[in-house]
């Protein structure tokens, strides 16, 4: 079955630098992949969706890439700020497309 | 405010008891999903409803049940509660039956079983 791997260790980045988070998946390539942000004790917030025929997608300071050969998505935050500190989750649909499979998330800490 | 409303925000109850969590989806969304998130754990999918019908089931215990009503709000019933059921329970909604446009999550119900 499909599995998602995100770096379980927290990522510490200096303010102003670019933070890059990785999401790897096994088995088949999904039709799309999503990224969410989750703050402690709060529900995840949808950030970006990238489809299999898209190599890259941008939204303000966020950029997501999708490499179906490597079975990997990279999530970049440029000019990072302490307010970007949160856990970032990637998710993708199983074959049924009715719901999502979730990674465990990577905790991002932006230091001032 | 995401538009998905969950009540109550906090719930403390004793083992063996039964509780009901409520979710109102974002206006226009037909699908509701329930998730459990234990401390420092990932999101565990429980169940999905689409326009009143059960669409998909995940790792939902037999002690748990859910339904979606004609007005599209949903309730998650947890019975014979155990200490291990203590977790954050999230409801999410989407405009259609798939996740093609992303989910909108509520702020969750924190359940503490003592």
Interface residues (C-beta under 8 A of the other chain):
Chain A: X32 X34 X36 X41 X42 X43 X44 X45 X46 X49 X89 X91 X93 X96 X97 X98 X99 X100 X102 X103 X104 X105
Chain B: X2 X4 X33 X41 X42 X43 X45 X48 X55 X56 X58 X88 X90 X92 X97 X98 X99 X100 X101 X102 X103 X104 X105 X106 X107 X108 X110
